Amino acid sequence: MRSSAGQKPNWANKQMVGIMAGGELPQGTSSGRLFPRERIAVSVLFFVNGYLLGNWAPKVPEFLRRLSLSESDLGLLLLLLGAGALSAMPVAGWLIAKRGSSSICKLTSIAAVPAILIVTLPNNIFTAGVVLFILGALIAAMDVAMNANAVSVERKFRRAIMSSCHGFWSLGGLVGAATGGWLIENLGLFGHAWLVTGISAAGVFLCLNAVLEDRIVTEEAVVHKVRLPANPLPYVLGAMALFSMVPEGAVLDWGALYLRQELGAGLDLSGFGYAAFSGAMAIMRFAGDPLRQKFGAVSTMRVCSLAAIVGLLIAGMAPNAIVATVGFALAGLGISNLVPILFSAAGNLPGLPPGIGISMVTFMGYSGILFAPSLIGFIAEHTGLGPIFAFLPVPLCVVFLLSHLAAHADKVADEPN
């Protein structure tokens, strides 16, 4: 397969700027191992990151009750969670460009282990704000580092793994959210927090030695490149990630309300929309790597964006909750692989360290999932939620039209095997 520029990249080029996973690969070589220890290690870290975030979800009602917070108070605190995440992403990218993803991946993973225990401690709104800012920063910094390391693993083994890594993240979130409430009810707040901390610590420390050690080719080159790039491509990829993640936030925060209030679903069925969306997304992420390996990032991106567009149109124009749920499931299938492919593309941009590219794309993308739902709520007061879900395919049309930019994700397979 040729690169997007029509030429094969020179993996042995000593002047290449950025992080090369495990040193240069000899021409014509590749690993035949489907699940090398480095891939397993970074997949475990994705699972732990999702697991920690998933265990936060069932703590929210207790958090609100224990601190006597109103919904508006909680909304402001959650903005601090997002602010911490967005503040940490560019810092993590800068550190990765300076030190390599492996060391930052290990550091942030260890620091994130006690996250659920930390958020169990506050006894007033001020300390709660500080703790949520720290929680957001820890989870986000680990997120950027593990995505950068996944790019390094892709480079070393010349095999797409990013979608399955995000699949493990989704699986971790599902396990955390599904078991967290039961554990809180049966073990208490601190029993739940200590158990989650122990499981997370076991996962992190068991795989630390297997995390792929990447290195910086030339310190001078990296120092020169640790700045905001003049090339508009990272910003365009970031906008594509933003357009891809806004629908996810919309379904998460507003899907159940849409099914219940506007389509007449009962309380027992109102949560099925997001369940169908997230379940389809998780399943498709595990299938995404073989599809991308076979058909290429651009074709996969186009098919997935089309599926997401059709699914959201069905959901937004649905006559009843069952049809809307089917639409949400189709949208989940489509959206599943958009962000992983964009992250791989950002980590393989020519002349840009992977940590910088990924941190920029994550920063722009996650800003959508953090702040767009609030804007949707304001608009929905005047239009209803149906028109909003029917409009969400419009930004995804931009993703479809710009799918050719995802060709950079195929850099991992540009060398002959």
C-alpha positions in Angstrom: 0.0 0.0 0.0 1.3 3.4 -0.9 1.2 6.4 1.4 -1.1 9.3 0.8 1.6 11.2 -1.0 2.0 8.2 -3.4 5.5 7.3 -2.0 6.6 4.7 0.4 7.8 6.3 3.7 11.5 5.7 4.6 11.3 4.1 8.0 15.0 4.1 8.3 15.4 7.8 7.8 17.4 9.1 10.7 16.0 12.6 10.2 12.4 11.5 10.8 10.9 13.7 13.5 8.8 12.3 16.3 8.6 9.1 18.2 9.5 5.8 16.5 8.2 2.7 18.3 11.0 0.4 19.4 13.5 1.9 17.0 13.5 1.5 13.2 12.1 -1.5 11.5 14.3 -3.1 8.8 12.9 -2.9 5.3 10.4 -5.6 4.5 10.0 -6.9 8.1 6.9 -7.1 10.2 5.7 -9.1 13.2 3.5 -12.1 12.6 2.1 -12.0 16.2 -1.5 -10.9 16.4 -1.4 -10.2 20.1 2.1 -9.3 21.2 2.6 -8.3 24.8 2.9 -4.6 23.9 -0.6 -4.7 22.3 -2.0 -6.5 25.3 -0.5 -4.0 27.7 -1.9 -0.9 26.0 -5.3 -2.7 25.7 -5.3 -3.3 29.4 -4.6 0.4 30.1 -7.5 1.4 27.8 -9.8 -1.0 29.8 -8.6 0.4 33.1 -9.2 4.0 31.9 -12.7 3.2 30.8 -13.3 1.1 34.0 -12.4 4.1 36.2 -14.7 6.5 34.3 -17.5 3.9 34.2 -17.3 3.6 38.0 -17.7 7.3 38.3 -21.2 7.2 36.7 -23.0 5.3 39.5 -21.4 7.5 42.1 -23.0 10.7 40.7 -26.4 10.3 42.5 -24.6 9.6 45.8 -22.2 12.5 45.2 -25.1 14.8 44.7 -26.9 13.6 47.9 -23.9 13.5 50.1 -22.8 17.1 49.3 -26.4 18.4 49.2 -26.0 19.7 45.7 -28.6 20.9 43.3 -28.6 19.8 39.7 -27.2 23.2 38.7 -24.4 22.8 41.3 -23.6 19.4 39.9 -23.6 20.8 36.4 -21.0 23.4 37.4 -18.9 20.8 39.1 -19.0 18.6 36.0 -17.8 21.5 33.9 -14.7 21.5 36.2 -14.3 17.8 35.4 -14.2 18.8 31.7 -11.9 21.8 32.4 -9.4 19.5 34.1 -9.5 17.1 31.2 -9.0 19.8 28.5 -6.2 21.4 30.6 -4.3 18.2 30.9 -4.4 17.1 27.2 -2.0 19.6 25.7 0.4 19.2 28.7 0.4 15.5 28.2 1.0 15.9 24.5 4.0 18.2 25.2 5.5 15.7 27.7 5.0 12.8 25.3 6.9 14.7 22.6 9.7 15.4 25.0 9.9 12.0 26.8 8.1 9.5 24.7 4.7 7.9 25.3 5.9 4.9 27.3 7.2 6.9 30.3 4.2 9.3 30.4 1.8 6.3 29.9 3.2 4.6 33.0 3.3 7.8 35.1 -0.3 8.8 34.2 -1.6 5.3 34.6 -0.2 5.0 38.1 -1.5 8.4 39.0 -5.0 7.6 37.8 -5.3 4.4 39.9 -6.8 6.0 43.0 -9.1 8.3 41.1 -12.4 6.7 42.4 -11.0 6.7 45.9 -10.1 10.4 45.6 -13.6 11.4 44.5 -15.1 9.6 47.5 -13.3 11.9 50.0 -14.8 15.4 49.5 -17.2 16.7 52.2 -18.0 20.1 50.7 -18.5 21.7 47.3 -15.1 23.4 47.2 -13.0 20.3 47.8 -15.4 18.5 45.4 -14.6 21.0 42.7 -10.9 20.5 43.2 -11.2 16.8 43.2 -13.2 16.6 40.0 -10.8 18.9 38.2 -8.0 16.5 39.3 -10.1 13.5 38.2 -10.6 14.9 34.8 -6.9 15.8 34.4 -5.7 12.3 35.4 -8.1 10.4 33.2 -7.5 12.7 30.2 -3.7 12.7 30.5 -3.7 8.9 30.7 -6.0 8.9 27.7 -3.6 10.9 25.5 -0.6 8.9 26.6 -2.2 5.5 25.9 -3.5 6.6 22.5 0.0 7.8 21.6 1.5 4.4 22.8 -1.1 2.6 20.7 0.1 4.5 17.6 3.6 3.4 18.5 2.5 -0.2 18.7 0.7 0.1 15.4 4.0 1.4 13.9 6.1 -1.3 15.3 3.9 -4.3 14.3 2.4 -2.6 11.2 -1.0 -3.7 12.2 -4.1 -1.6 13.0 -5.1 -1.9 16.7 -6.6 1.5 17.6 -10.3 0.5 17.2 -9.9 -2.6 19.4 -8.1 -0.5 22.0 -11.1 1.8 22.0 -13.3 -1.3 22.2 -11.5 -2.3 25.4 -12.1 1.3 26.7 -15.9 0.9 25.9 -15.8 -2.6 27.6 -14.2 -1.2 30.7 -16.7 1.6 30.9 -19.6 -0.9 30.5 -18.2 -3.2 33.3 -17.6 -0.2 35.6 -21.0 1.3 35.1 -22.8 -2.1 35.3 -21.1 -3.3 38.5 -20.5 0.0 40.3 -24.0 0.5 41.6 -24.2 -3.0 43.0 -20.9 -2.7 44.7 -21.8 0.6 46.3 -25.1 -0.9 47.6 -23.4 -4.0 49.0 -19.9 -2.8 50.0 -20.6 0.8 50.8 -18.9 3.9 49.3 -15.4 3.2 50.6 -15.7 -0.6 50.0 -16.5 0.1 46.4 -13.8 2.7 46.1 -11.1 0.4 47.5 -12.1 -2.5 45.4 -12.1 -0.5 42.2 -8.7 1.0 43.2 -7.3 -2.5 43.8 -8.6 -3.9 40.5 -7.2 -0.9 38.6 -3.9 -1.1 40.4 -3.6 -4.8 39.5 -4.3 -4.1 35.9 -1.9 -1.3 35.6 1.0 -2.9 37.5 0.7 -6.2 35.8 1.2 -4.6 32.4 3.7 -1.8 33.1 6.8 -3.8 32.1 5.1 -4.7 28.8 4.3 -1.2 27.7 6.1 -0.5 24.5 9.3 1.5 25.0 9.4 4.1 22.3 12.2 6.6 21.9 12.8 10.1 20.5 15.0 10.0 17.4 16.7 13.3 17.9 16.3 15.7 20.8 17.0 18.7 18.7 14.2 17.8 16.2 11.7 17.2 19.0 12.5 20.4 20.8 12.0 22.2 17.5 8.6 20.6 16.9 7.1 20.9 20.4 4.9 23.9 19.5 1.5 24.4 17.8 2.0 23.4 14.2 1.4 25.8 11.3 0.0 23.0 9.2 -3.8 23.2 9.3 -4.2 19.4 9.0 -4.1 18.6 12.7 -6.8 21.2 13.3 -9.0 19.8 10.5 -8.6 16.3 12.0 -9.6 17.8 15.4 -12.7 19.3 13.9 -13.6 15.9 12.4 -13.2 14.3 15.8 -15.4 17.1 17.3 -18.1 16.4 14.7 -17.8 12.6 15.3 -18.1 12.9 19.1 -20.9 15.4 19.5 -23.5 12.8 18.5 -22.1 10.4 21.1 -22.6 13.1 23.8 -26.1 13.9 22.5 -27.3 10.3 22.7 -25.7 9.8 26.1 -27.3 12.8 27.7 -30.5 13.3 25.7 -31.4 9.9 24.1 -33.4 8.6 27.0 -35.3 11.8 27.5 -36.1 11.9 23.7 -37.5 8.4 23.8 -39.6 9.0 26.9 -40.9 12.5 26.4 -41.2 12.8 22.7 -41.8 9.2 21.5 -43.8 7.9 24.5 -41.4 5.2 25.7 -41.9 3.9 29.3 -39.3 4.3 32.0 -38.2 0.7 31.5 -37.5 1.3 27.8 -36.2 4.8 27.8 -32.6 3.7 28.4 -32.6 1.3 25.5 -31.6 4.0 23.1 -28.2 4.6 24.6 -27.8 0.9 25.5 -28.3 0.0 21.8 -25.9 2.8 20.7 -23.1 1.9 23.1 -23.5 -1.8 22.7 -23.3 -1.5 18.9 -20.3 0.8 19.2 -18.4 -1.6 21.5 -19.0 -4.6 19.2 -18.1 -2.7 16.0 -14.9 -1.3 17.6 -13.5 -4.9 18.0 -14.3 -5.5 14.3 -12.9 -2.2 13.2 -9.2 -3.2 13.0 -9.6 -6.1 10.6 -11.9 -4.0 8.4 -9.4 -1.1 8.4 -6.6 -3.6 7.7 -8.5 -5.1 4.8 -10.2 -2.0 3.2 -8.0 0.9 4.4 -8.8 3.8 6.7 -10.4 6.0 4.0 -12.9 3.4 2.9 -13.7 2.4 6.4 -14.2 6.0 7.4 -16.6 6.6 4.5 -18.8 3.6 5.2 -18.9 4.3 8.9 -19.8 8.0 8.5 -22.5 7.0 6.1 -23.9 4.5 8.6 -23.9 7.1 11.3 -25.6 9.7 9.1 -28.4 7.2 8.1 -28.8 6.0 11.7 -29.2 9.5 13.2 -31.7 10.5 10.4 -33.7 7.4 11.3 -33.6 8.3 15.0 -34.5 11.9 14.5 -37.4 11.2 12.2 -38.6 8.1 14.0 -42.4 7.7 14.6 -41.9 5.6 17.7 -39.2 4.6 20.3 -38.5 1.2 18.6 -37.5 2.8 15.3 -35.5 5.4 17.1 -33.6 2.7 19.0 -32.8 0.9 15.8 -31.5 4.3 14.4 -29.3 4.8 17.5 -27.9 1.3 17.1 -27.0 1.9 13.5 -25.5 5.3 14.5 -23.4 3.5 17.1 -22.1 1.1 14.5 -21.0 4.0 12.3 -19.5 6.3 14.9 -17.6 3.5 16.6 -14.5 3.6 14.3 -14.4 7.3 13.3 -12.5 8.6 16.4 -10.0 5.6 16.5 -9.1 6.2 12.9 -8.8 9.9 13.4 -6.5 9.3 16.4 -4.3 7.0 14.3 -4.2 9.6 11.6 -3.2 12.3 14.1 -0.4 10.1 15.5 1.1 9.6 12.1 1.1 13.1 10.6 4.4 13.8 8.9 6.8 16.0 10.8 4.6 16.1 13.9 5.3 14.1 17.1 2.5 11.7 17.8 1.8 13.1 21.3 1.2 16.6 19.9 -1.0 15.4 17.1 -3.1 13.2 19.3 -3.4 15.8 22.1 -4.7 18.4 19.7 -7.3 16.0 18.2 -8.4 14.7 21.6 -8.6 18.3 22.9 -10.9 19.4 20.1 -12.9 16.1 20.0 -13.5 15.8 23.7 -14.6 19.5 24.0 -17.5 18.5 21.8 -18.6 15.6 24.0 -18.2 17.7 27.2 -19.8 21.0 26.2 -22.1 20.3 23.2 -24.8 18.5 25.3 -25.4 21.8 27.2 -25.9 23.7 24.0 -28.2 21.0 22.8 -30.3 21.4 25.9 -30.7 25.1 25.3 -31.7 24.6 21.7 -34.1 21.7 22.5 -36.2 24.0 24.7 -37.2 25.8 21.5 -37.2 23.0 18.9 -37.6 19.6 20.7 -35.0 16.8 20.5 -36.2 15.2 17.3 -35.0 18.0 15.0 -31.7 18.1 16.8 -31.0 14.4 16.2 -32.1 14.8 12.6 -29.7 17.7 12.2 -26.6 15.9 13.7 -25.9 14.1 10.4 -25.0 17.5 8.9 -21.5 17.7 10.6 -21.0 14.0 9.9 -21.4 14.9 6.2 -18.3 17.0 6.6 -16.5 14.0 8.1 -17.6 11.9 5.1 -16.4 14.6 2.6 -13.0 14.9 4.4 -12.5 11.1 4.9 -9.5 11.1 2.4 -7.5 12.8 5.2 -7.7 9.5 7.2 -5.2 8.1 4.8 -2.4 9.0 7.3 -3.8 6.3 9.6 -2.6 3.7 7.0 1.0 4.7 7.5 1.3 1.6 9.8 0.9 -0.6 6.8 2.8 1.4 4.2 5.8 -0.8 4.2 5.7 -4.1 2.4 5.5 -7.2 4.6 
